[in-house]
C-alpha cells in the first residue's frame, strides 16, 4: 500500500525545517544583536542613534575601503556617569581580518599603545580599540584612572563573531621587532586584503602585481634604518609555489628596461631601489632610500615558521571554497537524514497499527494485505467430497 500524500508532505516539510533551521539560527544573533550595550561599568545609556548599515553613511570619505574590509554596520551612542559623558562608535565587520585592517588604518601616528581588547591606542581623551570583528572609537569628556578598565569591561561584553571569523590574520606577527639595526616607526603598520586598501597604505607594488585574486594579503610597516626610512612589505600567498611566481613577476617588473618597454603592463609604484626575498609563502620587499646592507639585514629578519591551528581563518578559503566545511556539511546532512528516516519509520509503523485498530474497515492489517487466493492443488483427491468428479470424468 502506498503511503498517503499527507505523510509524504509532512516528511518533506520536516526535512526542510531541519535543514533550514540551523543556518537561520546561526545568522540571526549576528544580524540582530546590538554592538553597544545599554550599560557597562557604571555607564548608563543616555541616547542611541539609529544603526547605519551603509558604508557611505558611516564614512563617506572611506566608504570603498570599509566595504572592502567587510563593513556590516555602525552604531553610535552617548553614555553618562556622575555628570560625565562618553561617546562611543562601534563599527562591525564580517570577521576580525576586516576589523584589524580598519583599526590599523584609523589609528593615528601620534597615538600611544594601550591594553584594551586585541589592540588599542589612545590620544588624550580619544581611545581606539578593536576586539575580534568590532572596532570601537571612544571619546571621554574627562579621563580618570578607571577609564581604561571600564573600556576593558566594555570590550569583554561585545557580541563577537563565531568560529574562525573572530581570529585575526597571522601575517602581521611576522613583522620583526627588537632589531638592533632597524627600529619600527610607531603606528606605521597597515594591512590590506584588496586593491582599495593597498592604494592607501603606501605599498611599493600595485594591486595587479600583488594579485589579490590568488588569495594574497599584504602588511606594510615602516622602519628607521641606517638612519633612513625603509618600508617593509610582506605579501602572503596560499602556497610557496605561488609566492615564487609572484616574486619573479615583481622582480621582472622592477627592471628599468622592462618597465620602459612595457609601460602599460604591471609595474611598481615607483622605480626606487627595492630588495626582495621569499620565505615560505611570504614575499618580503624592502624599499626606500636604504643601503644594500641595511636592506638585506631587514629582509633576513623575516622568517616564516609554519603553525598548525584548528580555527585559523584563511582568506580565499571561505565556506564556499573550503573542503573542510563541505565535509562537515555532508556529515551533518547525513546525520539529519538518518534521524529523519528513523523518526519517519517509527511514526509510520506505530501510526499504521493505531489506524488499523481505530478504523479496522478502512485500514488493512499486515496479514490482510498479504492474503492471497489458494487453489489447494497439492491436496490428495481422497480429500474431495464424493460428489466431486475429476474434469476427465465429467467430460466423458
Sine and cosine of phi, psi and omega as CSV:
sin_phi,cos_phi,sin_psi,cos_psi,sin_omega,cos_omega
0.00,0.00,0.76,-0.65,0.01,-1.00
-0.95,0.31,0.63,-0.78,0.03,-1.00
-0.91,0.41,0.56,-0.83,-0.01,-1.00
-0.87,0.49,0.44,-0.90,0.01,-1.00
-0.88,0.47,-0.54,0.84,-0.01,-1.00
-0.89,0.45,-0.59,0.81,0.01,-1.00
-0.93,0.37,-0.66,0.75,0.04,-1.00
-0.89,0.45,-0.67,0.74,0.02,-1.00
-0.90,0.44,-0.65,0.76,0.02,-1.00
-0.90,0.43,-0.61,0.80,0.02,-1.00
-0.90,0.43,-0.70,0.71,0.02,-1.00
-0.91,0.42,-0.62,0.78,0.03,-1.00
-0.90,0.43,-0.67,0.74,0.01,-1.00
-0.91,0.42,-0.65,0.76,0.02,-1.00
-0.89,0.45,-0.70,0.71,0.02,-1.00
-0.89,0.45,-0.60,0.80,0.01,-1.00
-0.92,0.40,-0.69,0.72,-0.02,-1.00
-0.92,0.40,-0.61,0.79,-0.05,-1.00
-0.97,0.23,-0.49,0.87,-0.06,-1.00
-1.00,-0.03,-0.44,0.90,-0.09,-1.00
-0.93,0.38,-0.61,0.79,0.00,-1.00
-0.89,0.45,-0.68,0.73,-0.02,-1.00
-0.93,0.36,-0.61,0.79,0.01,-1.00
-0.91,0.41,-0.64,0.77,0.01,-1.00
-0.93,0.37,-0.47,0.88,-0.02,-1.00
-0.97,0.24,-0.50,0.86,-0.06,-1.00
-1.00,-0.05,-0.32,0.95,-0.08,-1.00
-0.91,0.42,-0.72,0.69,-0.02,-1.00
-0.88,0.48,-0.66,0.75,-0.02,-1.00
-0.91,0.41,-0.51,0.86,-0.08,-1.00
-0.99,0.11,-0.49,0.87,-0.12,-0.99
-0.96,-0.29,-0.34,0.94,-0.08,-1.00
-0.93,0.37,0.67,-0.75,0.05,-1.00
-0.97,0.22,0.64,-0.77,0.01,-1.00
-0.96,0.28,-0.60,0.80,-0.04,-1.00
-0.97,-0.23,0.69,-0.72,-0.03,-1.00
-0.99,0.16,0.14,-0.99,0.08,-1.00
-0.98,0.22,-0.44,0.90,0.02,-1.00
-0.34,-0.94,0.43,-0.90,0.07,-1.00
-0.24,-0.97,0.64,-0.77,0.11,-0.99
0.74,0.67,0.60,0.80,0.02,-1.00
1.00,0.03,-0.17,0.99,0.06,-1.00
-0.99,0.10,0.73,-0.68,-0.01,-1.00
-0.92,-0.39,0.63,-0.78,-0.01,-1.00
-0.92,0.40,0.81,-0.58,0.04,-1.00
-0.99,-0.16,-0.65,0.76,0.02,-1.00
-0.38,-0.92,0.51,-0.86,0.01,-1.00
-0.73,-0.69,0.78,-0.63,0.07,-1.00
-0.99,0.13,0.42,-0.91,0.02,-1.00
-0.87,0.49,0.58,-0.81,0.02,-1.00
-0.91,0.40,0.61,-0.79,-0.04,-1.00
-0.90,-0.43,0.85,-0.52,0.00,-1.00
-0.98,-0.20,-0.05,1.00,-0.03,-1.00
-0.99,-0.15,0.78,-0.63,0.04,-1.00
-0.91,0.41,-0.51,0.86,0.03,-1.00
-0.91,0.42,-0.67,0.74,0.02,-1.00
-0.95,0.30,-0.52,0.85,-0.01,-1.00
-0.94,0.33,-0.70,0.72,0.02,-1.00
-0.44,-0.90,1.00,-0.07,-0.06,-1.00
-0.86,0.52,-0.57,0.82,-0.05,-1.00
-0.96,0.29,-0.48,0.87,-0.05,-1.00
-0.84,-0.54,0.54,0.84,-0.06,-1.00
-0.91,0.42,-0.66,0.76,0.00,-1.00
-0.91,0.40,-0.58,0.81,0.04,-1.00
-0.91,0.41,-0.72,0.69,0.03,-1.00
-0.87,0.49,-0.66,0.75,0.02,-1.00
-0.88,0.47,-0.64,0.77,0.02,-1.00
-0.92,0.38,-0.55,0.84,0.02,-1.00
-0.98,0.21,-0.07,1.00,0.03,-1.00
1.00,0.06,0.62,0.79,0.01,-1.00
-0.88,0.47,0.67,-0.74,0.02,-1.00
-0.92,-0.40,-0.73,0.68,0.01,-1.00
-0.24,-0.97,0.30,-0.95,0.05,-1.00
-0.84,-0.54,0.73,-0.68,0.10,-0.99
-0.83,-0.56,0.64,-0.77,0.05,-1.00
-0.69,-0.72,0.61,-0.79,-0.05,-1.00
-0.43,-0.90,0.33,-0.95,0.04,-1.00
-0.88,-0.48,0.72,-0.69,-0.03,-1.00
-0.86,-0.51,0.44,-0.90,0.00,-1.00
-0.74,-0.67,0.54,-0.84,0.05,-1.00
-0.39,-0.92,0.91,-0.42,0.05,-1.00
0.79,0.62,0.71,0.71,0.03,-1.00
0.99,0.14,-0.07,1.00,0.03,-1.00
-0.99,-0.10,0.29,-0.96,-0.07,-1.00
-0.72,-0.69,0.59,-0.81,0.01,-1.00
-0.69,-0.73,0.79,-0.61,0.03,-1.00
-0.94,-0.33,0.78,-0.62,-0.05,-1.00
-0.85,-0.52,0.60,-0.80,0.18,-0.98
-0.78,-0.63,0.75,-0.66,0.00,-1.00
-0.84,-0.55,0.83,-0.56,0.03,-1.00
-0.96,-0.29,0.84,-0.54,0.02,-1.00
-0.99,-0.14,0.59,-0.81,0.01,-1.00
-0.75,-0.67,0.25,-0.97,-0.01,-1.00
-0.91,0.42,-0.56,0.83,-0.06,-1.00
-0.47,-0.88,0.07,-1.00,-0.03,-1.00
-0.95,0.31,-0.38,0.93,0.04,-1.00
-0.89,0.46,-0.74,0.67,0.04,-1.00
-0.92,0.40,-0.61,0.79,0.01,-1.00
-0.91,0.41,-0.65,0.76,0.04,-1.00
-0.90,0.44,-0.69,0.73,0.03,-1.00
-0.87,0.49,-0.67,0.74,0.01,-1.00
-0.93,0.38,-0.66,0.75,0.01,-1.00
-0.88,0.48,-0.74,0.68,-0.01,-1.00
-0.90,0.44,-0.55,0.84,-0.01,-1.00
-0.95,0.30,-0.66,0.75,-0.04,-1.00
-0.99,0.16,-0.26,0.97,-0.01,-1.00
-0.92,0.38,0.75,-0.66,-0.07,-1.00
-1.00,0.05,0.53,-0.85,-0.07,-1.00
-0.87,0.50,-0.53,0.85,-0.08,-1.00
-1.00,0.08,0.01,1.00,0.00,-1.00
-0.96,0.29,0.40,-0.92,0.06,-1.00
-0.92,-0.39,0.47,-0.88,-0.05,-1.00
-0.95,0.31,0.57,-0.82,0.08,-1.00
-0.80,-0.60,0.03,-1.00,0.02,-1.00
-0.86,-0.51,0.93,0.36,0.01,-1.00
-0.76,-0.65,0.77,-0.64,0.01,-1.00
0.91,0.42,-0.54,-0.84,0.03,-1.00
-0.99,0.16,-0.68,0.74,0.10,-1.00
-0.57,-0.82,0.53,-0.85,-0.03,-1.00
-0.39,-0.92,0.44,-0.90,0.05,-1.00
-0.54,-0.84,0.39,-0.92,-0.03,-1.00
-0.59,-0.81,0.42,-0.91,0.10,-0.99
-0.57,-0.82,0.98,-0.20,-0.07,-1.00
0.85,0.53,-0.87,-0.50,-0.04,-1.00
-1.00,0.08,0.00,1.00,-0.05,-1.00
-0.99,-0.16,0.82,-0.58,0.00,-1.00
-0.80,-0.60,0.74,-0.67,0.03,-1.00
-0.82,-0.58,0.79,-0.61,0.05,-1.00
-0.53,-0.85,0.29,-0.96,0.09,-1.00
-0.68,-0.73,0.52,-0.86,0.10,-0.99
-0.63,-0.78,0.86,-0.51,-0.04,-1.00
0.83,0.56,-0.90,-0.43,-0.10,-1.00
-0.97,-0.22,0.32,0.95,-0.06,-1.00
-0.79,-0.62,0.74,-0.68,0.11,-0.99
-0.95,-0.33,0.76,-0.65,-0.04,-1.00
-0.87,-0.50,0.77,-0.64,0.08,-1.00
-0.92,-0.38,0.89,-0.46,-0.07,-1.00
-0.88,-0.48,0.68,-0.73,0.04,-1.00
-0.75,-0.66,0.92,-0.39,0.06,-1.00
-1.00,0.02,0.53,-0.85,0.16,-0.99
-0.98,0.18,-0.38,0.93,0.04,-1.00
-0.36,-0.93,0.78,-0.62,0.00,-1.00
-1.00,0.09,0.52,-0.85,0.12,-0.99
-0.75,-0.66,0.08,-1.00,0.01,-1.00
-0.93,0.37,-0.28,0.96,-0.02,-1.00
-0.99,-0.14,0.00,1.00,-0.09,-1.00
-0.89,0.45,-0.67,0.74,-0.02,-1.00
-0.91,0.41,-0.70,0.72,0.01,-1.00
-0.92,0.40,-0.54,0.84,0.06,-1.00
-0.91,0.41,-0.64,0.77,0.05,-1.00
-0.94,0.33,-0.50,0.87,0.08,-1.00
-0.90,0.43,-0.63,0.77,0.05,-1.00
-0.91,0.41,-0.61,0.79,0.07,-1.00
-0.89,0.45,-0.70,0.71,-0.01,-1.00
-0.89,0.45,-0.59,0.81,-0.02,-1.00
-0.93,0.36,-0.39,0.92,-0.04,-1.00
-0.98,-0.21,0.14,0.99,-0.01,-1.00
-0.94,0.35,0.58,-0.81,0.04,-1.00
-0.98,0.19,0.97,-0.24,-0.13,-0.99
-1.00,-0.04,0.32,-0.95,0.10,-0.99
-0.93,0.38,0.29,-0.96,-0.06,-1.00
-0.97,-0.23,0.36,-0.93,0.11,-0.99
0.91,0.42,-0.59,-0.81,-0.04,-1.00
-0.94,0.33,-0.22,0.98,0.00,-1.00
-0.93,0.38,-0.29,0.96,0.00,-1.00
-1.00,-0.06,0.01,1.00,-0.03,-1.00
-0.99,-0.13,0.77,-0.64,0.00,-1.00
-0.97,0.26,0.28,-0.96,0.04,-1.00
-0.93,0.36,0.42,-0.91,-0.02,-1.00
-1.00,0.06,-0.27,0.96,-0.12,-0.99
-0.83,0.55,-0.69,0.72,0.01,-1.00
-0.87,0.50,-0.37,0.93,0.00,-1.00
-0.94,0.35,-0.28,0.96,0.00,-1.00
-1.00,0.06,-0.04,1.00,0.10,-1.00
-0.92,0.39,0.79,-0.62,-0.07,-1.00
-0.95,0.33,0.57,-0.82,0.05,-1.00
-0.76,-0.66,0.40,-0.92,0.09,-1.00
0.92,0.40,0.56,0.83,0.03,-1.00
-0.99,0.10,0.56,-0.83,0.02,-1.00
-0.99,0.13,-0.45,0.89,-0.07,-1.00
-0.99,-0.17,-0.09,1.00,0.00,-1.00
-0.44,-0.90,0.76,-0.65,0.01,-1.00
-0.92,-0.40,0.76,-0.65,0.02,-1.00
-0.92,0.40,0.66,-0.75,0.08,-1.00
-0.98,0.20,0.81,-0.59,-0.09,-1.00
-0.84,0.54,0.65,-0.76,0.10,-0.99
0.85,0.52,0.50,0.86,0.02,-1.00
-0.98,-0.18,-0.04,1.00,-0.04,-1.00
-0.98,0.22,0.71,-0.70,0.05,-1.00
-0.71,-0.70,0.45,-0.89,-0.06,-1.00
-0.79,-0.61,0.60,-0.80,0.01,-1.00
-0.65,-0.76,0.68,-0.73,0.13,-0.99
-0.81,-0.59,0.30,0.95,0.02,-1.00
-0.26,-0.97,0.14,-0.99,-0.08,-1.00
-0.93,0.38,-0.49,0.87,-0.02,-1.00
-0.91,0.41,-0.76,0.65,0.01,-1.00
-0.91,0.41,-0.59,0.80,-0.01,-1.00
-0.87,0.49,-0.60,0.80,0.01,-1.00
-0.96,0.28,-0.16,0.99,-0.05,-1.00
-0.95,-0.32,-0.13,0.99,-0.13,-0.99
-0.96,-0.30,0.09,1.00,0.08,-1.00
0.97,0.23,0.54,0.84,0.05,-1.00
-0.96,0.27,0.54,-0.84,-0.04,-1.00
-0.99,0.12,0.03,1.00,0.00,-1.00
-0.82,-0.58,0.38,-0.93,0.01,-1.00
-1.00,0.04,0.23,-0.97,0.02,-1.00
-0.91,0.42,-0.49,0.87,0.01,-1.00
-0.92,0.40,-0.60,0.80,0.06,-1.00
-0.96,0.29,-0.62,0.78,0.01,-1.00
-0.91,0.41,-0.66,0.75,0.04,-1.00
0.91,0.42,0.96,0.29,0.01,-1.00
-0.92,0.40,-0.37,0.93,0.05,-1.00
-0.90,0.44,-0.36,0.93,0.04,-1.00
-0.99,0.10,0.06,1.00,0.00,-1.00
1.00,0.01,0.44,0.90,-0.04,-1.00
-0.99,0.14,0.44,-0.90,0.16,-0.99
-0.66,-0.75,0.50,-0.87,-0.19,-0.98
-0.77,-0.64,0.64,-0.76,0.15,-0.99
-0.79,-0.61,0.75,-0.67,0.01,-1.00
-0.84,-0.54,0.72,-0.69,0.05,-1.00
-0.57,-0.82,0.49,-0.87,-0.04,-1.00
-0.95,-0.30,0.59,-0.81,-0.03,-1.00
-0.76,-0.65,0.50,-0.87,0.11,-0.99
-0.99,-0.13,0.93,-0.37,-0.08,-1.00
-0.64,-0.76,0.84,-0.55,0.28,-0.96
0.90,0.44,0.73,0.69,-0.57,0.82
-1.00,-0.04,0.45,0.89,-0.03,-1.00
-0.97,0.25,0.11,-0.99,0.00,-1.00
-0.99,-0.13,0.79,-0.62,0.00,-1.00
-0.89,-0.47,0.55,-0.83,0.04,-1.00
-0.96,-0.30,0.85,-0.53,0.02,-1.00
-0.97,-0.24,0.84,-0.54,-0.03,-1.00
-0.87,-0.49,0.79,-0.61,0.07,-1.00
-0.92,-0.40,0.79,-0.61,0.04,-1.00
-0.85,-0.53,0.89,-0.46,-0.03,-1.00
-0.96,-0.28,0.69,-0.72,0.02,-1.00
-0.88,-0.48,0.27,-0.96,-0.02,-1.00
-0.88,0.47,-0.53,0.85,-0.06,-1.00
-0.70,-0.71,0.41,-0.91,0.09,-1.00
-0.89,0.45,-0.53,0.85,0.02,-1.00
-0.89,0.46,-0.66,0.75,0.05,-1.00
-0.92,0.40,-0.58,0.81,0.04,-1.00
-0.90,0.43,-0.63,0.77,0.03,-1.00
-0.88,0.47,-0.73,0.68,-0.01,-1.00
-0.88,0.48,-0.69,0.72,-0.04,-1.00
-0.96,0.28,-0.51,0.86,0.10,-0.99
-0.90,0.43,-0.65,0.76,0.05,-1.00
-0.89,0.45,-0.62,0.78,0.05,-1.00
-0.90,0.43,-0.66,0.75,0.00,-1.00
-0.91,0.41,-0.69,0.72,0.01,-1.00
-0.90,0.44,-0.65,0.76,-0.01,-1.00
-0.92,0.38,-0.64,0.77,-0.01,-1.00
-0.93,0.35,-0.40,0.92,-0.03,-1.00
-0.99,0.17,-0.29,0.96,-0.01,-1.00
-0.89,0.46,0.82,-0.57,-0.05,-1.00
-0.84,0.54,-0.64,0.76,-0.02,-1.00
-0.91,0.42,-0.67,0.75,0.01,-1.00
-0.91,0.40,-0.60,0.80,0.00,-1.00
-0.93,0.37,-0.55,0.83,0.01,-1.00
-0.97,0.24,-0.56,0.83,0.00,-1.00
-0.96,0.28,-0.51,0.86,-0.05,-1.00
-0.78,-0.63,0.94,0.33,-0.09,-1.00
-0.93,0.37,-0.34,0.94,-0.03,-1.00
-1.00,-0.01,-0.16,0.99,-0.02,-1.00
-0.99,0.15,-0.09,-1.00,0.02,-1.00
-0.88,0.48,0.75,-0.66,-0.02,-1.00
-0.57,-0.82,0.24,-0.97,0.08,-1.00
-0.97,0.23,0.31,-0.95,0.04,-1.00
-0.88,0.47,-0.62,0.79,0.09,-1.00
-0.59,-0.81,0.16,-0.99,-0.07,-1.00
-0.97,-0.24,0.48,0.88,0.09,-1.00
-0.94,0.35,0.33,-0.94,-0.05,-1.00
-0.90,0.44,0.77,-0.64,0.06,-1.00
-0.79,-0.61,0.37,-0.93,0.02,-1.00
-0.75,-0.66,0.71,-0.70,-0.05,-1.00
-0.83,-0.56,0.42,-0.91,0.06,-1.00
-0.35,-0.93,0.51,-0.86,0.04,-1.00
-0.89,-0.45,0.69,-0.72,0.13,-0.99
-0.72,-0.70,0.95,-0.32,-0.09,-1.00
0.89,0.45,-0.74,-0.67,0.03,-1.00
-1.00,0.02,0.22,0.97,-0.08,-1.00
-0.94,-0.33,0.78,-0.63,0.14,-0.99
-0.99,-0.13,0.84,-0.54,-0.04,-1.00
-0.97,-0.26,0.76,-0.65,-0.01,-1.00
-0.78,-0.62,0.76,-0.65,0.12,-0.99
-0.89,-0.45,0.80,-0.59,-0.01,-1.00
-0.72,-0.69,0.29,-0.96,-0.01,-1.00
0.86,-0.50,-0.02,-1.00,-0.02,-1.00
-1.00,0.04,0.96,0.29,-0.01,-1.00
-0.83,-0.55,0.40,-0.91,0.05,-1.00
-0.96,0.27,0.41,-0.91,0.02,-1.00
-0.85,0.53,-0.62,0.79,0.00,-1.00
-0.90,0.43,-0.68,0.73,0.02,-1.00
-0.91,0.41,-0.62,0.79,0.01,-1.00
-0.91,0.40,-0.68,0.73,0.01,-1.00
-0.92,0.40,-0.60,0.80,0.04,-1.00
-0.90,0.43,-0.65,0.76,0.02,-1.00
-0.94,0.35,-0.60,0.80,0.08,-1.00
-0.89,0.46,-0.68,0.73,-0.03,-1.00
-0.94,0.34,-0.25,0.97,0.00,-1.00
-0.98,0.19,-0.13,0.99,0.03,-1.00
-0.98,-0.18,0.87,-0.50,-0.03,-1.00
-0.71,-0.70,0.82,-0.58,-0.02,-1.00
-0.99,0.15,0.77,-0.64,0.08,-1.00
-0.81,-0.59,0.94,-0.34,-0.05,-1.00
-0.90,0.43,0.65,-0.76,0.03,-1.00
-0.79,-0.61,0.64,-0.77,0.03,-1.00
-0.97,-0.24,0.89,-0.45,0.02,-1.00
-0.78,-0.63,0.54,-0.84,-0.06,-1.00
-1.00,0.01,-0.29,0.96,-0.11,-0.99
-0.82,-0.58,0.33,0.95,0.01,-1.00
-0.96,0.27,0.70,-0.71,0.07,-1.00
-1.00,-0.04,0.83,-0.56,-0.01,-1.00
-0.96,-0.28,0.80,-0.59,0.02,-1.00
-0.92,0.40,0.71,-0.70,-0.03,-1.00
0.99,-0.13,-0.25,0.97,0.06,-1.00
-0.86,-0.50,0.96,0.28,0.02,-1.00
-0.99,0.11,-0.11,-0.99,-0.06,-1.00
-0.90,0.44,-0.44,0.90,-0.02,-1.00
-0.97,0.24,-0.51,0.86,-0.09,-1.00
-0.93,-0.37,0.12,0.99,-0.07,-1.00
-0.99,-0.15,0.85,-0.53,-0.01,-1.00
-0.90,0.43,-0.56,0.83,0.01,-1.00
-0.88,0.48,-0.71,0.71,0.04,-1.00
-0.89,0.46,-0.59,0.81,0.02,-1.00
-0.90,0.44,-0.70,0.71,0.01,-1.00
-0.91,0.41,-0.64,0.77,0.03,-1.00
-0.90,0.43,-0.66,0.75,0.02,-1.00
-0.90,0.43,-0.65,0.76,0.04,-1.00
-0.89,0.45,-0.68,0.73,0.02,-1.00
-0.89,0.45,-0.68,0.74,0.01,-1.00
-0.90,0.43,-0.67,0.74,0.02,-1.00
-0.90,0.44,-0.65,0.76,0.02,-1.00
-0.89,0.46,-0.66,0.75,0.03,-1.00
-0.90,0.43,-0.67,0.74,0.02,-1.00
-0.90,0.45,-0.68,0.73,0.01,-1.00
-0.91,0.40,-0.60,0.80,0.03,-1.00
-0.90,0.43,-0.70,0.71,0.03,-1.00
-0.90,0.43,-0.65,0.76,0.02,-1.00
-0.89,0.45,-0.68,0.73,0.03,-1.00
-0.89,0.46,-0.64,0.77,0.02,-1.00
-0.90,0.43,-0.71,0.71,0.00,-1.00
-0.90,0.44,-0.70,0.72,0.00,-1.00
-0.91,0.40,-0.61,0.79,0.03,-1.00
-0.90,0.44,-0.72,0.69,0.02,-1.00
-0.91,0.41,-0.69,0.72,0.01,-1.00
-0.90,0.44,-0.64,0.77,0.00,-1.00
-0.92,0.39,-0.65,0.76,-0.01,-1.00
-0.91,0.41,-0.79,0.62,-0.01,-1.00
-0.93,0.37,-0.57,0.82,0.03,-1.00
-0.91,0.42,-0.60,0.80,0.03,-1.00
-0.91,0.41,-0.67,0.74,0.03,-1.00
-0.90,0.44,-0.69,0.73,-0.02,-1.00
-0.90,0.43,-0.66,0.75,0.01,-1.00
-0.92,0.39,-0.59,0.81,0.02,-1.00
-0.91,0.42,-0.52,0.85,0.04,-1.00
-0.98,0.18,-0.55,0.84,-0.01,-1.00
-0.98,0.18,-0.59,0.81,-0.02,-1.00
-0.76,-0.65,0.96,0.29,-0.09,-1.00
-0.90,0.44,-0.47,0.88,-0.04,-1.00
-0.98,0.18,-0.37,0.93,-0.09,-1.00
-0.97,-0.25,-0.38,0.93,-0.03,-1.00
-0.90,-0.43,0.85,-0.52,-0.01,-1.00
-0.99,0.10,0.65,-0.76,0.04,-1.00
-0.98,0.21,0.07,-1.00,-0.01,-1.00
-0.91,0.42,-0.65,0.76,0.00,-1.00
-0.91,0.41,-0.66,0.76,0.02,-1.00
-0.92,0.38,-0.58,0.81,-0.02,-1.00
-0.94,0.35,-0.36,0.93,-0.04,-1.00
-0.96,-0.27,0.16,0.99,0.08,-1.00
-0.93,0.36,0.54,-0.84,0.07,-1.00
-0.55,-0.84,0.37,-0.93,-0.04,-1.00
-0.99,0.16,0.78,-0.62,0.00,-1.00
-0.92,-0.40,0.71,-0.71,0.03,-1.00
-1.00,0.00,-0.15,0.99,0.03,-1.00
0.83,0.55,0.71,0.70,-0.04,-1.00
-0.95,0.31,-0.29,0.96,-0.03,-1.00
-1.00,0.00,0.01,1.00,0.00,-1.00
-0.96,0.27,0.50,-0.87,0.01,-1.00
-0.96,0.28,0.57,-0.82,-0.05,-1.00
-0.91,0.42,-0.38,0.92,0.02,-1.00
-0.93,0.38,-0.34,0.94,-0.01,-1.00
-0.98,0.18,-0.11,0.99,0.00,-1.00
-0.98,0.19,0.35,-0.94,0.01,-1.00
-0.97,0.26,0.43,-0.90,-0.03,-1.00
-0.85,0.52,-0.50,0.86,-0.03,-1.00
-0.97,0.25,-0.24,0.97,-0.04,-1.00
-0.99,0.12,0.69,-0.72,0.04,-1.00
-0.85,-0.53,0.44,-0.90,-0.01,-1.00
-0.96,0.28,0.33,-0.94,-0.02,-1.00
-0.87,0.50,-0.52,0.86,0.00,-1.00
-0.94,0.34,-0.62,0.78,0.01,-1.00
-0.93,0.37,-0.59,0.80,0.02,-1.00
-0.93,0.38,-0.54,0.84,0.00,-1.00
-0.94,0.33,-0.55,0.84,0.04,-1.00
-0.96,0.29,0.00,0.00,0.00,0.00
